[in-house]
Amino acid sequence: MINEVNLYDVESHLPEIYDQEETQTHDLKFIMKLLQNTKCSTILEPFRGTGRILLPLAEEGHEIVGIDSSAGMLKKLREKLHELPESVQERINIIQSDLTVSD
């Protein structure tokens, strides 16, 4: 197996640093523009991290499945998720899995 250790799980503070560094929004704006003209029932977001893209899409009304292998990143995402209205929380399904390896 290539990814035996997820680097985001090595130190518990790394998801917080990730959130401080990953603040761009151009990709999110681009995705939202693409979704305006589409009738997606569910969006799959792999390598989901702490929810930089997932949470705003759910707040806009989209159903989302987010996948990430990092327990630390998903813990941070769940903390953010609990601060949002229940109606937004219900639109999100989070899965912990490593998409870079096959069983």
Rosetta silent file (secondary structure, phi, psi, omega in degrees, C-alpha in Angstrom):
SEQUENCE: MINEVNLYDVESHLPEIYDQEETQTHDLKFIMKLLQNTKCSTILEPFRGTGRILLPLAEEGHEIVGIDSSAGMLKKLREKLHELPESVQERINIIQSDLTVSD
SCORE:     score description
SCORE:     0.000 S_00000001
   1 L     0.000  132.576 -176.857    0.000    0.000    0.000 S_00000001
   2 L   -74.107  -49.665 -173.355    1.397    3.389   -1.025 S_00000001
   3 L   -99.279   69.824 -178.446   -0.333    5.679    1.481 S_00000001
   4 L   -70.488  -30.896  179.322    0.161    3.878    4.768 S_00000001
   5 L  -126.836  127.207  176.020    0.157    7.144    6.763 S_00000001
   6 L   -83.326  121.053 -175.376   -1.962   10.138    5.915 S_00000001
   7 H   -60.514  -28.093  178.096    0.231   13.180    6.450 S_00000001
   8 H   -72.604  -12.910  178.428   -2.757   15.232    7.663 S_00000001
   9 H   -98.404   -4.474 -178.460   -3.158   12.759   10.529 S_00000001
  10 L   -67.994  -44.023  179.507    0.466   12.950   11.722 S_00000001
  11 L  -124.144  130.759 -175.261   -0.071   16.192   13.663 S_00000001
  12 L   -65.901  -19.650 -178.417   -3.470   17.198   15.028 S_00000001
  13 L   -86.209   -7.939 -176.365   -2.933   20.897   14.194 S_00000001
  14 H   -62.834  -38.974  176.057   -2.458   20.346   10.427 S_00000001
  15 H   -60.482  -35.341  177.530   -6.173   20.643    9.508 S_00000001
  16 H   -66.399  -42.662  177.193   -6.232   24.046   11.223 S_00000001
  17 H   -63.773  -41.403  177.433   -3.145   25.180    9.275 S_00000001
  18 H   -55.037  -47.213  179.696   -4.750   23.857    6.091 S_00000001
  19 H   -62.718  -34.524  179.411   -7.800   26.069    6.729 S_00000001
  20 H   -72.202  -31.840 -176.220   -5.587   29.107    7.295 S_00000001
  21 H   -90.347  -36.799 -176.648   -3.627   28.533    4.069 S_00000001
  22 L   -91.318   85.240 -175.661   -6.344   27.295    1.697 S_00000001
  23 L  -120.042    2.140 -179.025   -8.503   30.382    1.382 S_00000001
  24 L   -67.194  154.323 -178.448   -8.892   30.864   -2.365 S_00000001
  25 L  -127.798   -2.396 -176.889  -12.418   30.940   -3.748 S_00000001
  26 H   -60.447  -37.615  179.770  -11.960   31.071   -7.530 S_00000001
  27 H   -69.280  -38.570  177.640  -12.461   27.313   -7.858 S_00000001
  28 H   -64.288  -44.374  178.226  -15.605   27.398   -5.710 S_00000001
  29 H   -60.682  -40.643  178.934  -17.038   30.255   -7.779 S_00000001
  30 H   -63.509  -45.313  179.615  -16.278   28.293  -10.962 S_00000001
  31 H   -62.952  -44.213  179.656  -17.990   25.149   -9.618 S_00000001
  32 H   -63.025  -37.730  177.721  -21.056   27.122   -8.508 S_00000001
  33 H   -64.691  -43.121  178.048  -21.292   28.731  -11.948 S_00000001
  34 H   -61.948  -38.240 -176.933  -21.152   25.312  -13.619 S_00000001
  35 H   -73.618  -17.707  179.680  -23.852   23.973  -11.314 S_00000001
  36 H   -61.249  -33.411 -175.330  -26.253   26.821  -12.154 S_00000001
  37 L  -104.393   20.102 -176.838  -27.019   25.238  -15.525 S_00000001
  38 L  -127.949  155.437  175.489  -27.114   21.628  -14.361 S_00000001
  39 L  -114.777   72.146  177.677  -29.604   19.434  -12.615 S_00000001
  40 L   -80.941  133.266  174.593  -27.297   17.419  -10.361 S_00000001
  41 L   -87.603  -37.740  178.940  -29.055   15.309   -7.773 S_00000001
  42 L  -143.247  139.186  177.850  -25.888   14.502   -5.806 S_00000001
  43 E  -106.228  133.858  174.231  -22.335   15.817   -6.007 S_00000001
  44 E  -100.887  122.407  177.185  -19.364   13.590   -5.196 S_00000001
  45 E  -118.859  100.735  177.107  -16.423   15.488   -3.768 S_00000001
  46 E   -78.923  158.686  178.049  -13.320   13.346   -3.337 S_00000001
  47 L    56.390   46.160 -166.393  -10.353   14.514   -1.245 S_00000001
  48 L   -67.598  -26.413  177.821  -12.816   16.695    0.647 S_00000001
  49 L    61.242 -135.113 -175.902  -10.507   17.972    3.397 S_00000001
  50 L   -97.654    8.223  173.642  -12.141   20.288    5.913 S_00000001
  51 L    99.767   17.868 -177.174  -15.039   21.334    3.693 S_00000001
  52 L   -55.067  -37.950  179.159  -13.771   24.434    1.901 S_00000001
  53 L  -100.725  -40.826 -175.798  -15.865   23.557   -1.157 S_00000001
  54 H   -58.219  -48.178 -175.153  -18.307   21.025    0.287 S_00000001
  55 H   -64.437  -47.293  177.795  -19.876   23.267    2.937 S_00000001
  56 H   -62.220  -35.026  178.156  -20.701   26.256    0.673 S_00000001
  57 H   -66.589  -40.281  177.416  -22.215   23.886   -1.909 S_00000001
  58 H   -65.991  -38.527  178.202  -24.402   22.277    0.755 S_00000001
  59 H   -64.252  -27.708  177.729  -25.420   25.725    1.996 S_00000001
  60 L   -81.284   -2.853  175.101  -26.527   26.504   -1.569 S_00000001
  61 L   107.224    2.712 -178.600  -28.867   23.486   -1.428 S_00000001
  62 L   -83.756  144.253  171.261  -26.825   20.728   -3.075 S_00000001
  63 L   -83.809  132.759 -174.325  -26.724   17.136   -1.812 S_00000001
  64 E  -136.967  138.899  169.201  -23.073   16.131   -1.388 S_00000001
  65 E  -110.479  118.991 -179.793  -21.072   13.003   -0.662 S_00000001
  66 E  -110.312  131.114 -178.594  -17.602   13.956    0.596 S_00000001
  67 E  -122.457  134.399  175.021  -14.787   11.417    0.755 S_00000001
  68 E  -154.003  151.979 -179.981  -11.403   11.808    2.444 S_00000001
  69 L   -92.233  -14.830 -174.122   -8.919    9.418    4.021 S_00000001
  70 L   -86.414  116.658  176.698   -7.752   11.760    6.777 S_00000001
  71 H   -62.729  -37.594 -179.836   -9.453   11.312   10.128 S_00000001
  72 H   -65.593  -43.356  179.032   -8.068   14.690   11.242 S_00000001
  73 H   -66.197  -41.341 -179.928   -9.440   16.572    8.252 S_00000001
  74 H   -69.631  -32.197  175.825  -12.835   14.911    8.612 S_00000001
  75 H   -62.104  -45.621  178.608  -12.905   15.683   12.335 S_00000001
  76 H   -62.892  -41.413  177.480  -12.399   19.376   11.514 S_00000001
  77 H   -60.724  -44.602  179.801  -15.101   19.157    8.838 S_00000001
  78 H   -63.822  -35.548  176.437  -17.555   17.615   11.319 S_00000001
  79 H   -61.896  -44.591  178.608  -16.813   20.423   13.803 S_00000001
  80 H   -66.138  -39.681 -177.796  -17.691   23.000   11.137 S_00000001
  81 H   -61.713  -38.928 -179.212  -20.717   21.012   10.061 S_00000001
  82 L   -67.008  -16.263  177.566  -22.201   21.028   13.567 S_00000001
  83 L   -84.261   -9.688 -176.820  -22.208   24.845   13.487 S_00000001
  84 L   -95.222  160.844  177.990  -24.531   24.869   10.463 S_00000001
  85 L   -58.568  151.120 -179.109  -28.317   24.519   10.391 S_00000001
  86 H   -58.366  -33.929  179.743  -29.669   20.976   10.495 S_00000001
  87 H   -61.788  -33.416  176.774  -31.136   21.420    7.012 S_00000001
  88 H   -76.211  -43.998 -179.980  -27.600   21.867    5.644 S_00000001
  89 H   -56.211  -38.046 -177.788  -26.192   19.006    7.719 S_00000001
  90 L   -67.641  -18.877 -179.465  -28.799   16.652    6.264 S_00000001
  91 L   -86.733   -1.652 -173.994  -27.548   17.312    2.727 S_00000001
  92 E  -116.807  131.295  173.475  -24.038   16.037    3.513 S_00000001
  93 E  -119.995  121.142 -177.560  -22.793   12.460    3.681 S_00000001
  94 E  -108.259  131.676  179.932  -19.173   12.077    4.808 S_00000001
  95 E  -125.723  131.580  174.069  -17.188    8.911    4.106 S_00000001
  96 E   -95.741  113.933 -178.833  -13.689    8.126    5.341 S_00000001
  97 L  -161.437  150.251  178.740  -11.911    6.173    2.630 S_00000001
  98 L   -98.942  108.964 -177.885   -8.645    6.294    0.701 S_00000001
  99 L   -78.890   -6.164 -176.667   -9.436    6.691   -2.997 S_00000001
 100 L   -91.907   -2.399  179.335   -5.785    6.275   -4.013 S_00000001
 101 L  -128.523  152.119  175.864   -5.599    2.569   -3.171 S_00000001
 102 L  -113.852  147.772  179.484   -7.611   -0.442   -4.241 S_00000001
 103 L   -81.179    0.000    0.000   -8.424   -3.380   -2.036 S_00000001
